[in-house]
Structures are given as C-alpha cells and as structure tokens.
C-alpha cells in the first residue's frame, strides 16, 4: 500500500484513502509521503503542510478512508 502514497497523483480507485499515523506527537493524517530516509519520514498532510516524523516515534500506521 505504501508505494501508492509516493505518487504525485493517484488513481481514482485509491485517491480516497489516507495514512493515519500515530506517534508520540499525536496523530498525523497524510495524503502523501514526500520523502523518506533511514531515520525519518516526510508526510504531506491533507491541508498541504509537510510534517517530519522519526520512525522511533511512530506507534501505529493505518489506512483509512479520507472522510473518516
């Protein structure tokens, strides 16, 4: 499922899903993964902001519908 979130544009079938990531800082709902490194991941939120999260801080990753 993760490769879908690296694309700039997604197909109609999967564009209505988002990644919900819980971390020590709270929950981030991401529309896209902007970058990834050995220690952290960059996410573009539904509002268009970029957020960096360290992998060590992530506690849960789930796929859910955009409106939920």
Backbone bond lengths (Angstrom), bond angles and torsions (degrees), N, CA, C in turn:
res aa  C-N    CA-C-N  psi(-1)  N-CA   C-N-CA  omega(-1)  CA-C   N-CA-C  phi
1 X - - - 1.442 - - 1.528 111.60 -
2 X 1.317 118.43 -33.25 1.461 121.00 -176.14 1.527 114.62 -59.31
3 X 1.339 120.56 -38.48 1.475 118.88 -179.99 1.534 113.46 -56.87
4 X 1.318 118.35 -29.01 1.469 121.05 178.23 1.519 111.63 -61.19
5 X 1.318 117.87 -30.77 1.451 122.49 -175.12 1.528 113.47 -86.33
6 X 1.328 117.87 -3.41 1.460 121.42 174.69 1.527 111.47 -87.84
7 X 1.299 118.35 -17.52 1.462 122.92 -176.69 1.526 111.08 -75.03
8 X 1.329 115.54 146.11 1.466 120.59 176.12 1.533 110.54 -68.94
9 X 1.331 116.53 -41.35 1.459 121.24 176.42 1.517 108.23 -125.33
10 X 1.310 115.42 142.64 1.460 120.15 -178.70 1.517 109.45 -116.27
11 X 1.324 115.65 158.98 1.461 120.58 -179.27 1.527 110.47 -69.74
12 X 1.321 115.92 163.18 1.466 121.12 179.93 1.524 111.72 -59.83
13 X 1.312 116.87 -32.31 1.463 120.84 -176.81 1.537 112.70 -66.98
14 X 1.337 117.70 -32.32 1.464 118.48 -175.75 1.530 114.29 -119.58
15 X 1.332 118.69 7.33 1.458 119.15 -178.79 1.532 113.20 -77.01
16 X 1.311 118.31 -11.06 1.460 121.51 -179.79 1.525 113.07 -93.67
17 X 1.330 117.10 17.04 1.459 119.96 177.54 1.525 110.27 -118.80
18 X 1.318 116.02 151.70 1.458 122.88 -179.62 1.529 109.13 -132.80
19 X 1.326 115.00 161.51 1.457 120.89 173.91 1.528 108.19 -96.35
20 X 1.304 116.98 125.80 1.463 121.89 174.89 1.525 106.47 -105.17
21 X 1.327 115.81 116.36 1.457 120.92 -175.07 1.519 109.15 -118.96
22 X 1.320 115.86 120.40 1.461 121.21 176.60 1.518 108.88 -96.80
23 X 1.317 114.37 136.91 1.458 119.86 -179.89 1.524 108.89 -143.24
24 X 1.318 115.46 -178.21 1.456 120.66 177.78 1.526 111.02 -62.17
25 X 1.340 117.84 -24.27 1.467 122.71 -179.12 1.522 112.93 -88.56
26 X 1.312 118.76 -5.08 1.454 122.39 -177.11 1.508 110.96 120.16
27 X 1.331 116.75 -161.91 1.455 121.27 -178.46 1.523 110.64 -101.31
28 X 1.327 115.76 138.20 1.460 123.26 174.72 1.522 107.05 -119.98
29 X 1.324 116.39 128.15 1.458 121.53 176.01 1.522 106.53 -104.28
30 X 1.325 115.72 112.73 1.461 121.34 -172.38 1.522 112.29 -108.78
31 X 1.313 114.61 136.99 1.459 121.14 175.18 1.523 110.96 -90.64
32 X 1.359 116.02 -24.66 1.459 119.95 -175.56 1.521 110.67 -156.36
33 X 1.330 116.22 150.97 1.460 122.55 172.51 1.529 106.53 -95.22
34 X 1.324 116.98 120.35 1.469 120.44 -176.85 1.521 112.58 -90.85
35 X 1.311 117.67 -35.23 1.468 121.16 179.03 1.518 109.68 -158.54
36 X 1.306 114.51 161.27 1.456 120.32 -179.42 1.521 108.08 -149.05
37 X 1.324 116.34 141.09 1.464 121.86 176.65 1.519 108.01 -135.77
38 X 1.296 116.42 -173.66 1.464 120.19 -178.92 1.526 112.10 -66.75
39 X 1.338 117.67 -27.38 1.464 120.78 -174.13 1.519 115.41 -111.56
40 X 1.342 117.37 -21.67 1.457 118.66 -175.42 1.526 112.06 -148.87
41 X 1.336 113.24 167.49 1.453 121.27 -179.72 1.524 108.17 -128.48
42 X 1.326 116.34 140.43 1.461 122.38 175.23 1.514 109.18 -102.59
43 X 1.313 116.54 131.25 1.461 122.25 -176.64 1.518 110.65 -124.99
44 X 1.317 116.09 141.43 1.460 121.75 172.26 1.527 106.68 -99.77
45 X 1.321 116.71 119.28 1.457 121.26 -178.52 1.523 110.44 -75.49
46 X 1.307 116.25 171.83 1.459 120.72 178.53 1.531 111.17 -63.64
47 X 1.317 117.72 -25.86 1.466 121.82 179.04 1.524 112.41 -85.72
48 X 1.345 117.19 -3.30 1.451 120.80 176.67 1.517 115.79 95.11
49 X 1.321 118.48 3.12 1.456 122.07 178.85 1.525 110.53 -85.99
50 X 1.325 116.22 149.10 1.463 119.78 176.71 1.522 108.91 -98.38
51 X 1.336 115.21 133.86 1.460 122.83 -179.35 1.521 108.21 -126.49
52 X 1.318 116.54 135.69 1.462 122.15 176.43 1.528 108.35 -104.65
53 X 1.312 116.89 131.53 1.467 121.92 176.92 1.522 109.56 -127.70
54 X 1.309 115.72 135.00 1.460 120.04 174.22 1.522 107.97 -79.25
55 X 1.323 116.60 140.90 1.462 120.45 179.84 1.525 111.48 -60.21
56 X 1.326 117.59 -33.53 1.465 121.40 -179.41 1.526 111.78 -64.26
57 X 1.349 117.85 -24.11 1.463 121.90 -178.87 1.523 113.64 -87.80
58 X 1.332 117.94 -15.40 1.467 121.84 -176.72 1.519 110.52 -76.84
59 X 1.335 115.53 128.85 1.462 120.87 179.49 1.529 113.05 -108.86
60 X 1.347 117.07 -26.44 1.472 119.52 -178.26 1.518 110.12 -156.42
61 X 1.319 116.40 141.08 1.465 122.89 174.72 1.522 107.21 -128.21
62 X 1.341 116.31 128.73 1.451 119.21 178.39 1.527 109.61 -138.82
63 X 1.301 115.18 153.75 1.461 123.65 177.17 1.517 107.03 -103.29
64 X 1.331 116.57 129.24 1.465 118.52 -179.82 1.525 110.08 -146.76
65 X 1.328 116.29 163.52 1.466 120.13 178.55 1.531 110.80 -63.82
66 X 1.303 116.87 150.13 1.466 122.59 -175.16 1.533 112.61 -57.41
67 X 1.273 119.77 -39.66 1.464 122.50 -176.33 1.519 115.02 -81.39
68 X 1.318 118.97 -10.43 1.475 120.47 -175.17 1.505 112.86 -82.28
